[in-house]
């Protein structure tokens, strides 16, 4: 069964997502980031420009096959199109279709965006009603 973790109270949801991506890359884990087109554009740019000492290799589902095969991090609007199924990071408002194929799902929730928080509560209920054990990580308490 997919392990599901909610990272609550992210001061900047996309910055936190990039940090998660960097951490998983350092652990040799494969990650799929699912979001809408505008968010993917922003995340793509952020991953390329995290810091002068970081190289967070990634590409988009639909890029050249060699890139997709070699890339540890894939960006997509639909996780079902991803070639690997280790970790899924959902930045969208809805429960990702096909999330059960992944070993682990991470949901990042904004500290200040009321609409994002409300959507996260609905996703939480969805997973909970289906019997998933949910891990809750409060980023404010952790000072992440």
N, C-alpha and C positions, 0 to 999 in steps of 0.2 A: 504494500500500500504506500502511496506517495506520502512522504514526510512534508508537512506544511508548516511554514514559519511566517508569522506576521512581524514585520519591523515597523513598530508604531512611532509616531511623533518625530518623523524625519524633518529636521529644520529645512532641508532642501532635498526633496525626493530624488531628483536626478543626480545630484552630487552623491547621495548615499548609494544609489544604484551603481554609479561608477566605482565607488569604493568597494562595493560587494564584488563587482566584476574583477577588479584588480586583485582582490584577496583570493577569489576562486582561481584566477589564472596562476597566481603564485603557488597554489596548492595543486596545480595540474588538473583542475576540474574543468569540465566542458559546460558552457553556459549558453542558454538561449534567452534573449531579452525580447519580450513581446510588448508592443505598444502601438499606438496610432502613428501615422506617417510624420506628423509634426514633432512628436516626442522623439521618434527614432532619429530624425534629422539632428535634433539637439544632442541626444546621447551620442550619436556617431561623432560629432564634432568634439564633444567633451572627452570622449575616450582617447581621441588622437592628441588632445592637448592637456592631459591631466597634470603632468609636470615634466621638466626636462629629463628626469631620470627614469621615467616610466614609459614603457611601450606596451600598451594594452591592445594586442593584436585582435582584430575582429573584422568581420565583413557582414554583408547582408545576405539573407536567403535570396537567391536569384542572381547573385554575382557569379563570376566564372566558377565552374565546378571545382577547379583546383584550389581556389581560394576558400570556398565553402568547406571542402574536405579537410583542408589544413587548418582552418581557423578554429581556435578553442572557444571563441565567442561569436555567436550568430545573432544578428538583429532581424526581427521579423514582425509583421503585423498579425501573423497566424502561426502559432507554435506547432501546429500540425504539419507544417511544411518543413520543419527542421530535420536535419539528418541525424542529429544526436539527441539523446533524451536523459541526460544526467541531471542537470539543474535548470529549472525555468524560473526566470525573474519576471513577474507580471507588473507592468506599469500601467496597464489599462484599467478601465472602470469595471469590467465584467469578469466573470469566472472564465478563464481561458479554456476554449474547446480542446479536448484531448489532453488535459493536464495530467490525467492518470497514467500516461505513458512515461512520465518523468519520475525519477527516483525522489526528487525533491522539488518543492515549489516555494518560492519566496515572494511574499507580497509586501511591498513598501507602501507605507501610509504617511501622508503629509501631517505635520503638526498643526498647520494653520488653515488648510483648505477644507472647509466644511463639506463641500460636495464630495471631495475625495474620501473624507472620513466616513461619510454616509454610505458611499459605495462599498468601502471596505467592510463596514458592518454587515452589509448584505452578503458579501462574499464569505465572511466569517460564518454567518448563519448557514449558508449553503453547504460549506464544507462540514460544519458541525452536525447538521442534520443527516449527513451521509456517513457519519461515523468516523471521520478523520480526527486524529489527535492533533491539536493545534498548539504550536509553540508560540509564545508571545514574548517579543523582545522590545522593551521600552527604551528607545534610543536616548531619551532625555535622562532617564535614570542611569544609563551607561555612559553618558557624556560623549556619544559617538558623533 
